[in-house]
């Protein structure tokens, strides 16, 4: 066998007949060549390490994001929104706090739905598999890759802007700002929590339960345990991860 061809030796991966990937080349545009069945079995068989996505050093560099970008960049945006709300507040503090909480819960529902209904679809085409791998499959294949765990801020800008815009079209200005800011705070908590569930050794408090559920999602049953920052909607919708 040529040296640049890697056949993965894991028992679960060896069951995929003829699965070969170029170990020297970037993997992103190779995975789509797998059949849907091969891809599904391969991507949910986790490995240690981290893959290379692109041949270009520059593209490879910008495809990675350190976790602390999230609280620094989006935390500054959230702080600006909170300052604006304080200066222009007409609602009571209780109402403002309630609307912020609604935003946080709105994010947790969004997080659950995206993870369950978008990230865990079963793609069947070359580009479908490639996109699935880009956004979520890579994380299941290499769950300890710390630089492809949080969502990069640059592509997040139009998404966050779209949420703020939509809320301001649907709701009165102050309520829209409160709920949008709450969703942003929920998102920051989500990405930071997700990082620490994988890379923190903490075994106490709320993180312990979240970590058990998330590890079960990765290593036992990827069809359950879709909530990351909260198990609320898994409990309500009967998709809690079974873990010991």
Buried (B, 14 or more C-beta within 10 A) or exposed (E): EEEEEBEBEEEEBEEBEEBBBEEEEBBBBBBBEBEEEBBBBBBBBBBEEBBEBBEEEEEBEEBBBEBEBBBEBBBEBBEEBBEEBEEEBEBEEEBBEBBBBBBBBBBBBBBBBBBBEEBBEEBEEEEBBBBBBBEBBBBBBBBBBBEBBBBBBEEBEEEBEEBBEEBBEEBEEBBBBBBBBBBBBBBBBBBBBBBBBBEEEEEEEEBEEBBBBBBBBBEEBBEBBBBBBBBEBBEEBEBBBEBE
